[in-house]
Amino acid sequence: MTRSLPFKRRTMILGLLGLALLLGLLVLGGPSSSPLESGSTWHRGPAGYSAWYESLEQQGISVQRWQRPVEDLLEQLGEAEDATVTLMQNSASSETLVAVLPGFIAESELPALLPWLPDWVEAGHQLVILGVKAPATAAPFSQTLSSEAGPVQIDTRRRYTSGSRLGVELEDDYGAIVWQQAIASGPVTIAATPHLGANAYLDQPGNFALLTALVAGSAGRVWIDEYLHGYRDEEAIAAEVGGDSWLNYLARTPLVILAAQILAVTLIALLAFNRRLGQRRSLAAPTIDNSRAYIQALAGVLHKANSHDFVVQTVSQAERLQLQKVLGLGHTLLPIEQLQLAWNEQPGRPAIDLAALLNPPLPKTESQLRNWLKRVQSLHYPGDATGNATGDATGDTSGHD
């Protein structure tokens, strides 16, 4: 029957299991890097824009992160205009929205990724998009280009070569890197790289200066789209999941974490109450393997088949290994000469030719086999070479197998 674990041991097991659960939750539920972080002003890695955002604040530029759908921003700005209260610094300025794409995105994919784009431009606001994929050219991958803001480091071969450009802010002989293009009913500033002002160019002041000039030229408030990178404020989260409740928590929690939590709680409960799944069952007594019966059966088969050569070979090899163990020569089969030398050095050992005994000519009759077995047994019982050792000759030989 099963027994209850001692209290101290059970407490230790529960503590270790709780620690394992905590580590598992940290591994499964901890924050992990995501491709969406590239281009975010919260991200401090090389592909992030935290340094550039801080530089805007230090220059006194009115900048703010937007962590809700851009449609909400358009609605907010429209309500402010209707109430003759504007968020702009002066009546002649317009809002500027910066969308740093999380990678190179083709222009054909922009409507799905930025569905608000036409409405924003038609409302008369400025838009800067970084990371619109342009064709790869023969331009050097890494080069420093001159601009009105200073030298700008560019690490991409992609250039915009189409003729439908309203203006160019940065280009070389292979095409434009930063240009203006007509989208919907207004101009949009586009860069062929999503890393124009990334943290990786902190030591390149021209990169930050050029991007700042692009977004702050209208003298209005600058908005950074962080909703694009997966960041949500409390109102946006509540709107998406429908408020705070256990059902909403379960809806937005990965299934792997939920499964791990349920399994861990179940195991802890089982150990705490010393319960088992199902009825207790008595342990069945193990069945004893009667090897002697097997050996006797094998010996009977060999006896009927007159397999004298197999018996001699098997017994000889087993006796050689047994003698090596007795003489301290290990378990690896050694030459008979080395075994004979070790035998002769042992005091009190009779003079026996081991080579003749352990490598005999194959017996032709059963009586010859019995006589050989008696001589082999004399190695272990020197005073009794004719005793009951042989018994059933084939049965004894099987015992050596």
N, C-alpha and C positions, 0 to 999 in steps of 0.2 A: 504494500500500500504506500501511497505517497505520503511524505512527511512535511510538516510546516518548517519553513526556514527559521533559524534563530533570528531574534529581533535585531541584533547588531548587524548581522550579515544582510538581512533584508533592507535595513536602513542604508547600508553602503551601496547595495545594488540600485536602490531607488535614486540615491544621489548621483551615481554614475550615469544612470539612464536619463535623469534630468539634465545633466551636463551635456550628454550626447545630443539630447533634443535641442538644447539651446544652441550648440554649435551647428547642428543641422539647419536650424531656422536662420542662423546668421549667414550660412553659405547659400541657402536657397532663396531667402528673402532679402538679402543684402542688396545694396545698390550695385548695379553693373553698368558698364559703359555701353552706350548705345550710339548707333550712327547718327541719330537725331541731334546728339550733343554738338556735332560739328557745326560751327557757325553761331552757337549760342553765346550770349553775353554772360551767362552764368558759368560757362565752361572755361576752366583755366589751363587746359591743355594747349598744345601747339595749334590745334584747329579751332580753338575757341576765340571769342571776341571780347573777353572780359577786360583786357588792357585797353582796347580802343574805347569801350564804353566808359571806363574810368577817366580816360583822357578828355572825353566830351564833358563830363561833370566838372573836371578841373578847369576847363576853359569857360565854364559858366553857360554852356549851351543847354537849353531846355530839352531834356531827353527823358524818356520814360519807357520802361518795358511794358509790352502789352501781352497779357496772358489769357486772353479770351478771343473768341472768333472775331475777325476783322469786321464782320457785319455789325457786331455790337458797337465797335468804334465808329463806324459810319453813322449808325443810329444816334449815338451819343453826340457826335459833332453836328448832325442835322438838328437835333433838339436844341442844342446850344445856339445855333444860328436862328432858329425860329423864336427863341426867347431873347434874341439880341444880346446874348451873353456868349462870348466866344472864348475858346481855349487858346487862341492865337495871340501872339504878342502884340500885333497891330492888325488893323483891318485889311491891310494890303498883303499880308503874308498868307501862306497856305500851309497845311499840314504836310509833313513828309514821313512816309512809312518806309522802313528798311526791312527787306526780306532777304536774309542770308540763307540760301538754300543749303541743305545738309549734304550736298554733293553736286556733281555736274548733272543738271536736269535739262532734258531737251525742251525746246520751246513748245513743241506739240503737247507736252505733258503739263504745261503750266495751268491750263484751264481746270484740270482735275485737282492739282495741288493748291492753286490759288484761285478758287472760284469767285472771290470777291474782286478780282483785279479790274474788270471793266467798270464796275460800280465805283470803285475808288478813283479811277482816272476820270470818269465822267463827272464826278463830283468836284473836279478842279484841284485835286490834291496831287502832290508829287510822290513818285514811287521810284525806289532804287532796289533793283534785284541783282544779287551777286550769285553767280554760279550757273548762268544759262549756257548750256553746252553749245560750243561752236565747233566747226570742223577743225581737225588737226592739220597743221601745215608743216613745212620744213623749217620753221623757226627754231632757234636754239631753245632747249627746255628751260634753262635758267639764264636770265639776263637782266641787266639794270637799264631801265629806260628813263629818259628825261621827261619831266612834266613841269607845269607851272608851280606845282607844290613841292618840287624837288625830285631827286632820283627815286624811282619806284622799282622795287624788286619784283620780278614776275617769274613764276616757275610753272609754266605750261606752254605747250606748243599750239594750243587752240587759239584761233583768230577768226574774227567775223569779217568776211570778205564780200558780203552782199552789198548791192548799191543802195538799198532802201534804208539809209541812215539819215537821221536829222542832224546829227552832230557827232563829233568824236572828241573824247576827253583824253584818251591814251591809245597810241598806236605805234607800229613800227612798219618796216617794209613789207611784212607778211600780212598785215591786216590790223583790225582794231581789237583792243583788249577791253576798253571801256567806251561805250558809245550811247547815243540816244536813238530810240526807235519808236515809231508810232504804233501804239497798241490801243485798241478801242478808239477813243476820240481824243487822245492826248499823248504827249511824249512820255516815255519811260526810260530811265537811265539803267543800263544793263552792263554788267561786267562778265567776261568770259571765264572768270575764276571765282570760286567761293571763298578764296583765301586772301583777297586783296588786303584786308586789314586784320588778319588773324594774329594771334599772339606770337606766332613764329616769326613775325616781322617787327617785333618790339624794338629791335636795334636798327630798323629802317624807318626813320621818321617821315620819309616821303610817302610811304604807304598810308600811314595814319592821316597825314595832312591831306592827301588827295581824297581819301574817303570822307573825311570831315568836310572838305569843301563841296563834295557832291551832295551831302545830305543836309548841310546847314546853309546852303545858298539862298533858300527862300526866307530865311530869318524867322521861320515859324517853329513850332514844336516838332521835335523828332521822336517818332515812335519806332520801337524795335519789336518786330513780331517774334515773340517767344512762344506763342501758341503753336507756331509751325514746328518748334523743336520739342513739343510734348509737355511744355510747362502750362499748368492750369492754376488759376486762383480759386479761392474757395467757392465763389459763386458759379464759376464754370464747372467745377467738379460736381457741385450739387445739382446743376442743371442736367449734367450728363447722366448721373447715376440716380437721380431722383431723391436726393436727401440722404440723411445719415440713418441707417438701420442695419440690422444684421443681414438682411437679404441683400442690401446694396453692397455691404462689405464682401459677402460671399460672391456676388456677381463680378466684382472687380479684382478678386484675389485669384492668382493662378491656381489651377487645380493641383499642381504638384505640391504646393505649400499646404493646401487644405488636406490632401491625402496624408502628408507627413505628420501634420498636427493630429489628425484623427487616429492614426496608427500609434503615435507616441502616447497619447492619452489612454488609449485602450490597453497598451502594454503596462503602463504605470498602474492603472486600475487593477489589472489582473495580478500583478506582483503585490500590490498593497493589500489586497484581500486574500492573497494566496489561493486564487481560484484557477481552475483549469477549464479549457473549452471542452465541454462534454462530460460524461460520467467518468468517475474514477475506476480504473481497472487494475486488477492484480497483475503483477508481472509474471509471465509464464516462465517456468523453469526451463533453462536452456537444454536442448537435446545433446546428450553426450555422444560424441563421435567415436564409435567403437573401432578404432584403427586396427586392433588385433584381429578382428573378424575379417577386415579387408585384407590384411597381410596373409592370413591363412588361406583365404580364397585365392589370392594371387599365387601362393605357393602351390596350391592344388592344381591350378592351370598349368604352371611350369612343369610340375611333376608329370602330368599326363602328356604333355607335349615333348618330354625328354629334352628340354632346352638346357642341356648341361653347359654349353658355351656361354649362354646369357647369365646363368647363375655364377659361373666361375669369374666372368668379367666383372659382374656387379659386386660380388663379395670381395674380390681382390682389391678393387678400387676403394670400397668402403673400409677394408682393413688397413690399407695404406694410409688413408686419411685419419683413421683412429689411432694408428701408431704414431703419426706425426703429432697429433694432439698430445699423446702421452709423453712423447719425447720433447715437446715444446718447440716444434718446428712450424707451427702455424697451420692454416687451413688450405693453403695452396699446394696442389699436388707437386711433389718434388721428385727428382730422379731417384731410382731405386738404390743407386750407389751412395748417394748422400744419406738416404734413410738407413742403409746398412752400416755406414760409418758411425752414425749417431747411436745405433743399436749396440754396436761393439763397445762404445765408450761407456755405456751404462754398466755399473758394477752389478754383479749378481744375475746378469742376463745370460741365458744359455746360448751356446754357439749355434746359430741357425742361419742357413743360407736363405735370406729373404727373397732374393731374386728367383731361386728355384721354387720357393713356397708360394710366392704371390704372383709369379708368372709361369704356372705349370703348363705342361702340355694338356690339351683338352681331354678330359676323361671320356671314354667311349661307353662305359657302362655305369650303372647306378652305384655299384659297389666301389668303383674307382672314385666316384664323386664323394661317397661317404667317407672313404679313407682320407681324401684330401681335406674334407671339412674337419675331420678329427685333428689333422696336423695344424690346420689354421687355428683351431681352438686352443691348441697348446701354447699359442702366443700369449694368451690371457690366463690359462690355467696350466702352467708347466707340469704340475704333478698329476694331472688327470687328462691324459690324451685319449682315453677310451671311455670316458664317462657318458653321462646322459646328454652331453651337449648337443650331439647330433640329433637325437630323437628322430623326429621326422625330418630327414635331411632337407627337403625342400622347404619345409616350414621354417627351419632355423636360418637358412640362407635368406629367406625373405625378411627375416628380422634384421639382417645387415643392410638391406636395401634402403 
